[in-house]
Amino acid sequence: MTTNPNTHTGTTIDTRTDMAGTHTILVTGATGKTGRRVAERLTERGATVRAGSRTGTTRFDWEDSGTWAPALRGADAAYVNYYPDLAAPGAVEAMRSFGELAVANGVRRLTLLSGRGEPEAVRAEEALRAGGAELTVVRAAFFTQNFSEGVMAEGVAAGTIAFPAGGTAEPFVDADDLADVIVETLTAREHAGRVHELTGPRLLTFAEAAAEISRASGREVAYVPMSESEYADLLERFGLPEPQARWLAALFATLLDGGNASVTDGVKRVLGREPRDFTAFAAEAWGEVVSGTSRGDAPTIRP
């Protein structure tokens, strides 16, 4: 038996056991890009999944703290996917309250989705950890699926990727790889207390990503650099309130300043395999467009 100290309770935990088959796991944001993938995988592994969302059977809304305790009550673990981002105003306070509620309702294991290179997100991580639960943090790079399921999907369909990235390279990570890692951290105890940083296998600029999409889809998709202010205006036209649009544009400009232009071995360390490359993602997502079908969801604002 391999053990790992539980610093909050003073006990030891078995790190070998797959907990999915006997546990109830709350998945917050269960209809979103990562949440629905995590929920599907946990269900396949035999877990009882509470799919938390604003309109589902298990009602969960980050803007309504009154929904948190009922969703947590009786669960053994939870996937914490905070909206709109852990660097957003109010996230630290929300994580502190959620962590305390989780422990008060018997939830001892949490996996938190965080972002790379976000100092404010680190503060939110620490606030959640302070609640006393066993916490695993997964810090992810920019999702490849943001091109097919996110705010840029409509632009890709129209042949233009407009974004404030300039020539900065990013190690895009596949959301399916991320979901596999999340499930592993929720079901194998060895990950308690750890921080996993996930990227794809190589760096690409947004122009290079557009070229990959062009090759896969058989039609021209161009990257158009934008300023932070221009991108905020674009988000407002998508329907975001002006303060949120300005904040989100500023966040992207900060994340794409070159500080995250490096790859990690996080996916391989957790899953024992290499992460999926952007070329394979593009072939799956847009190769079908050539034959007249598409897997993309309606655009949503989600970093």
C-alpha positions, 0 to 999 in steps of 0.5 A, spaced: 500 500 500 502 506 498 500 512 503 500 519 502 499 524 508 492 527 509 495 534 512 488 536 514 486 530 518 492 527 520 490 520 517 493 516 511 490 514 505 490 509 500 493 512 493 491 505 489 484 505 489 480 507 484 474 511 488 469 512 482 465 506 482 463 507 490 462 515 490 458 520 488 461 526 485 459 533 484 461 536 477 460 543 477 459 547 470 456 540 468 454 543 461 460 546 459 466 545 455 470 541 461 464 539 465 460 535 460 466 531 458 468 530 466 461 527 467 461 523 461 467 519 463 465 519 471 459 515 469 462 510 464 467 509 470 461 507 475 461 513 479 454 517 481 454 523 478 451 530 480 451 534 474 450 541 477 448 547 472 443 553 473 438 549 469 439 541 471 436 537 476 442 538 481 441 546 480 448 549 481 449 557 480 456 560 482 452 567 482 447 564 487 451 561 493 444 558 496 445 553 491 451 550 493 450 546 499 444 542 497 448 540 491 454 538 495 450 535 501 452 527 501 457 528 495 464 525 496 468 529 491 467 535 487 470 537 480 470 545 481 469 549 475 468 556 477 465 561 472 467 565 469 475 565 471 478 564 477 482 570 476 475 574 476 473 579 481 470 575 487 473 568 485 477 568 492 471 570 496 467 564 492 472 559 493 473 560 500 466 560 502 465 554 497 471 550 500 468 551 507 461 549 505 464 542 502 467 540 508 461 542 512 457 537 508 462 532 508 465 533 501 473 531 503 476 531 496 476 537 490 479 538 484 479 545 481 480 547 474 485 553 474 489 557 469 496 557 467 500 564 469 494 567 473 496 570 479 489 572 482 487 564 480 493 562 485 490 566 490 483 563 489 486 556 489 489 558 496 482 560 498 479 553 496 485 549 500 484 553 506 477 550 507 480 543 509 478 539 503 484 534 500 485 539 494 488 537 487 489 543 482 489 542 475 492 548 471 491 548 464 493 552 458 488 555 452 483 549 450 484 547 443 476 546 443 476 554 444 476 554 436 470 549 435 466 550 441 468 557 444 467 564 442 471 563 436 467 558 433 463 563 429 469 566 427 472 560 425 466 558 421 466 565 417 474 564 416 477 569 421 480 568 428 480 575 431 484 575 437 489 579 441 494 574 441 499 577 436 505 573 435 505 569 441 505 562 441 501 557 446 501 550 448 494 549 446 491 543 450 485 538 448 479 538 453 479 531 452 486 530 455 484 535 460 477 531 462 481 525 463 486 528 467 480 531 472 477 524 472 484 521 474 485 526 480 478 525 482 478 517 482 485 516 484 487 518 491 495 519 489 493 526 487 491 529 493 495 535 495 498 536 488 498 541 482 498 539 475 500 543 470 497 541 463 499 543 456 499 540 449 505 537 446 508 543 442 507 551 441 503 554 436 501 561 434 494 563 433 496 564 425 499 557 425 493 554 429 489 558 423 493 554 418 492 547 421 484 549 421 485 551 414 488 544 412 483 540 416 477 544 413 479 545 406 478 552 406 481 558 408 481 561 415 485 567 417 488 569 424 487 577 425 490 580 430 486 585 435 488 590 440 485 588 447 480 594 446 478 592 439 477 585 442 473 588 448 468 591 443 467 584 439 465 581 446 460 586 447 457 585 440 457 578 443 452 580 448 457 581 454 456 587 459 461 592 458 465 591 465 466 583 463 468 584 456 473 589 458 476 584 464 476 578 459 480 582 454 485 584 459 485 577 462 487 574 455 492 580 453 495 578 460 495 570 459 498 571 452 504 576 453 509 570 452 509 568 459 506 561 458 510 559 452 512 553 454 510 546 454 509 541 460 509 533 461 503 534 466 498 530 461 503 524 461 505 524 468 498 523 470 495 519 464 502 515 462 501 517 455 502 523 450 497 529 450 493 529 443 496 534 438 493 540 435 493 537 428 489 531 430 484 535 434 483 539 427 482 533 423 477 531 428 473 537 429 474 540 421 475 534 417 467 533 418 466 540 415 468 538 409 463 532 408 457 537 411 457 536 418 460 539 424 461 538 431 462 545 434 457 547 439 454 554 439 459 559 441 460 561 449 464 566 452 469 561 456 476 562 456 
